[in-house]
Amino acid sequence: MNDTLVDIKGNAFKEKIKIFYKHSKQFQKRGYCPVQDILAPSADKWSLFIIYNLAYNGVLRFNQLKALVPQISSRMLSVTLKKLETSSIVDRKAFNEVPPRVEYKLSKFGMEYSQKLIDLNLWLIDKSPSLKKAIKH
């Protein structure tokens, strides 16, 4: 029997899921999980705004980021930047000056990650009219 295009695509997708779980189990044995350690901490709204602003602007200081991220408190910005730094998404550079100067930029990994995130977000925006229609029915 011949596989249909849907079957082939479905099988390819299932194979990707198998690969994900295989790698995920290996990581978890070592005490690391990409979803738990990278994706989950960076998928909240403040992290996305920070990641996109750093991707767009390059290097920014704390107050510049605060001005670009609407309605974020100083404390939340600080907590989120620390979380993104711990996840190796953001690099922090402190200069030994008076007054102190600290700059933030995306790491190489953070820049690649931001490209994947923006693709996902643009896809969601593109599909949102059909999602809204589905919810109404």
N, C-alpha and C positions, 0 to 999 in steps of 0.2 A: 504494500500500500504506500502511496506517495504522501509525504508530509506536505501540508499546506504552508503558505508563508506565515500564517498565524502560529502554527505549530513550531516552525523553525525559530521564529522570534521568541516564542514562549520558552522553548528549550534553551536558547541562548541566555535568556533572562534567568532561568532557573539555574543554569550553570554559573552565572555571575553570583547568584545568591549562595550557591554551594561554596564557591571560592571565598566569598566574604566570611561565611561561617567557619571555614577551615582556618583562615588566617586569624579570625577573631579568637578562636579557641587557643591557638598558639600564643597570641599576645596575652590573653587572660592568664595563661599558665605562668607568664613572666610578670604578672601584676600590672599589665598595661592594656587598655582598650581604646582604640582610636575614637570610637563613638563617645565613650564616657569621658575621655581625657581631652579630646579636641572638639568634636562636633557639638556636644551638649553645652559645654561652657561658652561656646562662641555663637550659638544660634539665638540668643535672646536679642531683644530689639536694641539695647544699648550697644552690645558688642558689634552688631551689624552696622550701626551708624558709625561707630569708631573705625571699624575695618574699612568701610567704604570711603570715609573721609581721608584716612591715611593712604589708601590706594590711589585716590584722586590727587591728593595734595603732596604726597611724599613725606617729608619730615614736618612734624608739628610739635609745638610746645603745648603744655597742659591747658593754658588759658585760650590758646587758639582752638584746640579741640573742643573745649567747653563752649566757646562761642558758635562753633559749627554744629554741635549736637543739641537740638532744641530740647529744652526742659530737663536736661540732666543736671543733677546736683553735683557739687564738687566731690562729695563723698562717693557717690555712685560711679562717677568717672574714675576716681582713684581705684576703687575696688575692681572695676571692670578692666582697667589697664593692667593691674596686677595679675588678674586672672588670665588675660590674653598673653601677658609676658610669660607666665608659668606654663602656658600651653605652647610656647615657642612660636606664637603668631606675631607678636609685637616685640621689637627690640627697643630697649630703653637705654639712653646714653646720658649720663650725668656729667656735667662739666664742673671742675673745681674752680668756681668763680664766686665772687660776691657781687650781687646776690646770686644764689645758686641757679643754674640753668639746666633744665632737663628736656631732652628731645625724644620724641617717639616716632618710630617708623615701622613699617611692616618688615618682618624677616623675609628671606627668600621664600621660605615655606608659606608665610603669611600672604605674600603677593600671589603665589600660585593658588592658594586656598581661596583668596578673595575673587579670583577669576572664576572658579567653580561656583562659588556662592552667588555671584552676580548672575551667572547663567541660570542657576536655579530660580533666583528671584525674578528675573525677566520672564522665564517660562511661566511662573506662577501668575505674574501680572497679565501675560498674554492669555492665559487660560481662565482667568478669574470671571469673565462674563459668562462662560459656559458653566462654571461652578455656581455662580449666583443663580443662573436659570435652573440648574438641577436642584438647588436648595428650595426654590419656590414651588416646585412640583412635588 
